Amino acid sequence: MIFRYLAVQVIAARAFRSSPVSTTAKGHAFRLNRLATSATATATALHSASTLADSTATGANSACVDEINPLLASWDGEPYNLPPFSKIKTTHFEPALHAAMEAHLSELEAIAASETNDFDSILKAYDRAGGLYSKVGSVYGNYLSSLNTPEMQDVQTAMAPVLSRHRSKTYAIPGLFSKIEMMYNMREEKVSSGEWDTEQSRLAERIYLNFVRQGAKLDSKSKDEYADIQAELAGLQTSFIQNMLKDEETWEMVLSENDMEGCPTDLVSAARQAALDRGHAGEDEYVITLGRSLVEPFLTYSSRRDLREKAFAAWTSRGELSEERDNLAIATQILKLRKRQAELMGYGTFAEFQTADTMAQNPDAVKKLLLNVWERAKESAKRERSCLEEFVAESGETLDGGVMPFDWRYYAEKVRKANYDFDESELKPYLSLDSVT
């Protein structure tokens, strides 16, 4: 199924690449737990969701009621069973997500109500539940990271806390955790008797731990608080990311053709197109934005040090370029909520909570690893800086302040070309989307 997901990414790129809209890929990731689902479960979920979509869509969502929502319809007739991107509209996502969430909860409630308590009826069914939710979510996640439009941002802002609430609900269905815990407690016995293999035991362990880390063992009041924190965090994290995207979208450096000195032809053409897309129709107007596809090549090839400095300063200050978009205040609130989240789960810090379910196990192990890597990285950076400074000296240039961060890419490319006769711009035509797909 991972290949299907990658194919969705490629098709999405093809669908949006000709759009004049900024395609900065920084959207809040919509995390998918399961892509695989049985044909029977999917068919049942589709039927249920289609009914729910018609009955629950209101307001802005009502525009989608009178038409078949392509996110809820079968994709069996589509090439490679991939999403029909040409039919999908931004307005389809909210009703589709609501319908998929309802179908997901119905599937989980059925597991909780099941009178059969064996691996297939509980753990296997749980692992397969949410097929439609994952199907809709995979497309939703791709749109968030590929189509940075105001309309899509509005959907993201509206749905972030809703999706978080849904996630909390899936761990709070009456009777479900007791069944999961029962499976967890019997896993060693089942493996010893040969009824389960180690993979089944591992699935029982992971599902149980996920429930516990989502507050399944908390009292009712703490569960409500935990869910509130999760929802507020989802909204804040969305705002944080959208503030960065807004800075990337609005900041621009308008240049002339002479200002593009040193830049390869494809970058000059892209800057010219960016100027036209932003309403700069003058014959000698070019625009560098904070989109990675423009600013990084500019920092690599532009021979104008003053312009590289200006672009680098803006690029490293995304989320700080406007008082209206105060990411510092958002980050402070996120840290406070995470601390309370950790306290509810019995940890002193969020770092302890976050690392407890990882290979590192604790923050000290992470710090030890990072400091070890950091010392080695510093040595490598020093060697590279010496190479850059040596190149600058040999070329007869004098840099005020020496090699600065905004100089690094530019001179690294010069050294690479001088030492290895390798020019990245000559390789790029061979790596176009059409060439590699």
N, C-alpha and C positions, 0 to 999 in steps of 0.2 A: 504493500500500500504506500510505502514511502515514495515509490516511483510515481504513483498517481499524484501525490502531493507536489513533487518537484515539477511534474507536467503542468499542474495548475499554475505554478509560479511562472513557467515559461509562457503559457497561453496568456496569462494576465499581462506579462511584459509586452507581448505582441499586441494585445488589445489596446494598451495605453501609450505605446511608444510614439505614436504619431500625434498624440494629444498635445495642445499647446500648454496645458495645465502643468504646473510644477509637479514633478514626480519624485520628490525627496522621500526616500524610504526610511521613515523614522516612526511610523505609526506604532501605537501601543499594541504589542503582540497579543493576539487572542490565542490562548494556550489550549491545545487539543490533547485530550487524554487518550482518545481512541479513534482511529480512522476505520478500523475493520468492524464490520457488523454483518450479521447473517442476512440473507435475502428476505427471509420471513419477517425478521424484526424490522427491517427497513420498510417493507411494504406496509406493515401494520402502523408504523410510526407515520408514514406518509399519509395514510388514510385519516388517522387521528388528527394530524397537524393541519391537513387541508380543511377539515371541519372547524377546528379551533381558530384558524386564521380568519375564516369567514365570520365567526361569531364574536371574536375578541378585537379585531382591528377597528380602531376608532380614530376620529380626528384626522391627523396627517396620514395615518395608516389607511384610511378608508379609500384612498385613491387606488389601492392595490386589490380591493375586495372584488371588484367587478372583472378582473382579469386573472388569468392563471399566473400565480407567482412562480417564476422559473426556478427559484431557489427551493420550492417545495415540490415541484413536479419531478417526474422521473427523468433521468438523463440517459436512459438506455438508448435513445435514438440519436444521441449526440456523438460526434467523432470521439472515439476512445473513452466514451462515457464521461467526458470532461464537461465542466460547467458551460452553459450557453451564454458567454459573456455579452454577446450582442443584444441579448434580450433582458439582461439584468439592469435594473435602475436602482439608484440610491434609495428610492422610496420602498423598494422591496425588502430591505434588510430588517427594519423594525418588526413588521408583521411576521416575517419568516422566523426571526429569532424568538419572538414571543411564542409562536406555534411550536417551534422545536423545543423550547424549554418546557412547555406544557406536556408535550409528548414524552420528553425525558423523565419528568416527574411521574407521569403515569406508569412508565416502565419500572421505575424504582419502587413505586407504591405496590405494584403487582408482585415484586420480589418480596417485599416486606409482608405481604398478605399470603404468600405461598405457604401451603400446608406441608410441602415437601422440603426437607432440610438436608440437601446433599450438595455436593460440589457444583453440579450442573445447574441446579435450580437457584443457587445463591451466588456463588463466586463467578461462575461462567456467565450467568445471566447478567450479573452486575457489570462484568467486563465488556459485555456486548451492548449494554444499554446506552442510549444516547447516540445512536447512529445518525439520526437526522440532525441532531444538535451539532455533531462533529462535521457533518456534510455542509450545513449552512455556515458554520463557524470557519471552515477552511477557506471559503470564498470571502467571507467577511474580513478575515485576517489579511488576505491578499489585497483586498481593496484598501484597507487601512494603510498598508505599507506601500501601495502603488498609486493611489489616487488621492492626492492631498488637495481636496477641494473643500470649500466652506460647507457644502451640503454633507459631505462625508464626515467632516469634523463635527457637525451638529449631531449626526447619528451616533458617533463615537461618544460624545459628551453625554447624550441622553442614555445610551445603553451601558456605559461603563458601570455605574452603580447597580443597574438592573441585573446585569450579568453576574456581578459579584453577589448580589442577593440570591440569585438562582443557585450559584455554587454553594452558598451557605445552606440553602434549603435542601440540596441533595444529600447533605450530611446530617440532616435533622429530621428525616422522615421517621415517624414513630414505628418502632419495631425493626427497622433496618439494621441499625448498629448492633443490636443484640444478636441478630443472625450472623453478622460479620464477625463479631467477637466469639461466637460459638465455633465458627469455622477456624478462627485463629487458634483458639485454645486446643482444638483437637488435631492440629496439623502434624505434630510430632508423632502422635499415635497412628495417624493415617499413613504416614510415610513408613513407619516401622512395620505396619501390617501389610504394606505393599499396595494399599488401595490408592494412594496418591504417589506421584513422583515428586522430585525436588522442585520442579517448576510450579506445580500446583501449590506446594507448600509456600514457595516464595510469593506467589500471587496472593495467597491468604495473608501473608505477613505484610505485604506492601499496601493492600487495601485497608487492612486494620490500622496500620500506622498513619495512613492518609486521613482516616476518620479521626483518630486521636489528635493529630496535629491541626485538624480543622475544628476542634473543640467538642468532639462527641462526648467526652467524659466530663465536661463542665456542667455546673448547675444551670437551671433555666435562665436566671438573670445574667449569668456570665456568658452564656451562649448568645443571648440577645446583644450584649455589649460587644462581643467578639464579631458578630455579624455586622453590627453598625460600624465598627472600626474597619472591617474589610471593605465595606461599601464606600466609606469616606476615603480610604486609601485609593481605591479604584478611581474615584473622581479626581483626587489630587494628582495622582500619577498621570492621568489623562491630560489635565491642565498643564502639568509640567512639560510634557512632551509637545503639546500643541503650542505652548509658548515658544519653544525652540523652533518648531516648524514655522511659526509666524515670523520669527526673526529671519529665518532662511528665505521665507517667501517675500518679505518686504524690503530687506536690505539689498542695495545694489550699488555698483560702482560703474558709472557711465564713463566710457573711454572713447578715444578716437582710434583710428587704425594705427597711427604712430605709437600710441600707448600699448598696442599689442605686440610690440617688438620682441622677437625671440619666440613667440608662440607658434606652434605648428598650425597648418592650414585648417585642420578639423576643429581645433579650439577657436580659431578666429571665426569660422563659420558658425559654430555653436554660440559664440558671444553675440554675433550679429543677429542670429535667430532669437536669442533671449531678449535683445533690444527691441525687436519687432513685436515679440509677444507681450512686452511691457509697455508698448505704446511709444517707443522711441523710434520714430520713423525717419529721422534725419539720415542722410546718405553716409555720414561719417560717425555713426553712433554704434557703439558696442557695449554690451553689459556683462559684467561678471557678478554673479550672485553667490550666495553661500551654499548653494547646492553642490554636493561633493563632485559631481561630474564637471563643474566649471571651476570651482575655487582650487581644488587640488592640482589640476593641470596648470592653472595659472601660476600657482606657487612653484611649480616644477620648472616651467619654461620661461616665464616672464623675466626679461633682463632689466626691468624697472624695479630697483630695490625699494623705492619709496612706495610704489603701488603694492608690492608684495607685503610690505609691512602693514599697510592699511588693510589689505584683505585678510591677512593673518590675524590681526588684532580683532577684527569683527568676527571672524570664524571661531576664534577661541573664546568669544564672549557671547555666544548664542544663549538666549535665556536671560540676558542682562542688558539688552540693547534698548529697552523701553521700560519706563517706570510703570506702565500699564501692565507689563508682564513680569511680575516680581517673582522669579523662581526661588530666590533666597527664602522668602516668607513661606512658600509652598514646601520647600525642602525642610525647613524647621518644623512645620506642622507634621510632615511625614515622619520625621524622626521621633517626635513626641508620641504619635499614634503607634509606631512600631515598638517603642519602649513599653507602652501599656499592653500591647498585643503579647509581647514576651512575658510580661508580668502575669497576665491571665493564664498563660501556659506553664507558669512555674519557673521561668528563667529570669536571671538577673538583667540580661541585656538581649537585644534583638539578635546580635551577633551569635550569642550562645544558642538561641532558638533556631536560627537559620542554619548553623553548621552542625547541629545535633544529628540531622538526618543526611549527612554527607560523609564522604570518605575521611575528611579531615577531623570530624567529630567535635572540634572545639576551636575557638578563635586563636588560641595560642599556636596551634599547629598551622593554621593558615598564615599567621604572621611570620612564623619561622620560615615557611616556604617562600613567602613573598620577599622577605629580607635576604634570603639566600639568592633568589633570582635577581633581586635589585642590585646587589653588589656586583654580580656578574654582568648585569645589563649596563651598569655604570662604566665598567671597564671597557666593554664593547663600544659604548657611545664615545668614550674618550679616544679610543683608537680611531674611530670613524671621524671624529672632530679633527684629530691631528692630520688625517688624510685630506680633509677639506681645507684646512688652513694651509697645508703644504701646497695644495693646488692653487689656492688664491695667491700665495706668495710667488709661486713660479709664473703665474700669469701676469704678474706686475700690478695686480689690483690692491687697493688699500680700502679696507672696510672699517668704518667708524664703529668701534665697539667689538670688532672681530666678527666671527661667524655667529649670527644670531638665529633664533628659532625660525624666523621667516626666511632665512637664507638656506636652511638645511636642505630642503628638497631640491632647490635650484642647483646648488653646488654638488650634491650627491649625484644628480643626473649628469652633470659635467664630468665628474670623476669616472662615473660608469662608462660614459661614452669614450673618454680618453683612454681608459685602461682596457676596456673590453670591446670597444667599437660597437656598442649596443645602443640602439635608439628605440625606446619604447614606442614612439609614435609610428615607427615603421611596422611594428608588430600588430598594432591595433586593428587595421583593416581585415586581418585574418581572423579576428576574434569578434566580428560583428554577430548580432543575434542570428541572422540568416545563415551564417557560416558554421555556427556551432550547434544548431538545432535542426 
